[in-house]
Amino acid sequence: MTEPLVSDFHDIELPAIRSVPGMTSESECRYLFWLASSQLTGAGALVEVGSWLGRSTLHLAAGLRRAGRGGELHCFDGFTWAPSDPGKSDLPLKPGDNFQSYFEAHVADYSDLISIHRTRIKKLAWSGRPVEVLFLDAPKKLPEITRCIEAFGPSLIPGRSIIAIQDYLYFPAYALAACMHALRGCLELIHVVLDGSTVAFRVVAPIDFSKNKPDDWNPNRWTPEQIDTAWHQILAPLPAKARERLEPGRALHLYNCGAKAAAIEAMSALPMTPFQRDKIAGLSRSHTYLSFPELFAAAGFPGTPKQNLQAKAKRVRDGLRNLLRAD
Ligand SMILES: C[S@@+](CC[C@H](N)C(=O)[O-])C[C@H]1O[C@@H](n2cnc3c(N)ncnc32)[C@H](O)[C@@H]1O
């Protein structure tokens, strides 16, 4: 196995690119430009799932243009303003609004390269044409990553295509790392973006879910032993600055599989680097707290009495929902 390229891509000089609100870091933007400008051969399309207001799109499109061989950038998004979006931009939009026109205006300079697909991920469909780079920034949980791999997997070219995943290193989205681990026979880790949460894999063997999903595809069904072995392998190739971002995901994974004591132990055993402390402190004030109150307490963030009541109510609601589903 070759070592992944680990970089913040500081030496990449960007052309003038319009500044728009976005959720990708500066190093991730430089990475996306580098990827599209220098790592494509034209063997297939560039696909982005999760464009939001176009920051990542602009860097991919600018890279394609720099490469100078034309090419296609297909952008998939629901373009429906989410309840958490208003805090991230001051556009006059309210939850539920269609924001596609803002995206279109932001990326207008590259409209000759871009095809826009407004769709929810669960309805996502692809023509079957080869895909050389699949950049994922919408799927964060099992159902969405499953649909993306179902739809695009058969179009990925073994030995050539790249899957780049934003938030792979964001530990509440640990399902991404677990699912890529389940595909380990088909993937090789090739890029780790420092000062960001993106990593990328080379596809080395065909991925076709229409035949069979890997036996361990659903990480919610893993045993604690499977989780331990997998997380050892997931974390081992990562440099310390990337590893510290993802490492708490192992505790969340154990917790969601019902291994609460092991999860609390895993959280308590974290090295608790300054990055981990800051990130966990921030998340302890967010809705993530409600799903893992004991883990935040184990990390030294016990939550407020109001949060603990909300967490209890959420547990009751989740339990009822599961009962109804079981019917
Ligand atoms: C993290 S943002 C993408 C950020 C963007 N790449 C950037 O550079 O700023 C995630 C995007 O995925 C879209 N998204 C999330 N879940 C989705 C779903 N289930 N179906 C369709 N789009 C979805 C959202 O509308 C949002 O635009």
The ligand as a Gaussian input file, in Angstrom:
#p B3LYP/6-31G(d) Opt

LIG

0 1
 C      -22.239000      20.817000       3.628000
 S      -23.272000      21.480000       2.399000
 C      -22.224000      21.561000       0.997000
 C      -21.224000      22.642000       1.116000
 C      -20.529000      22.997000      -0.181000
 N      -19.863000      21.852000      -0.767000
 C      -19.570000      24.128000       0.050000
 O      -18.459000      24.108000      -0.528000
 O      -19.896000      25.075000       0.766000
 C      -24.333000      20.129000       2.036000
 C      -25.240000      20.297000       0.862000
 O      -25.855000      19.040000       0.645000
 C      -27.215000      19.196000       0.385000
 N      -27.898000      18.025000       0.922000
 C      -27.799000      17.515000       2.163000
 N      -28.574000      16.430000       2.299000
 C      -29.182000      16.255000       1.101000
 C      -30.108000      15.304000       0.598000
 N      -30.561000      14.314000       1.371000
 N      -30.517000      15.409000      -0.677000
 C      -30.047000      16.418000      -1.465000
 N      -29.168000      17.350000      -1.057000
 C      -28.745000      17.272000       0.217000
 C      -27.636000      20.463000       1.079000
 O      -28.717000      21.076000       0.373000
 C      -26.365000      21.300000       1.050000
 O      -26.401000      22.175000      -0.037000

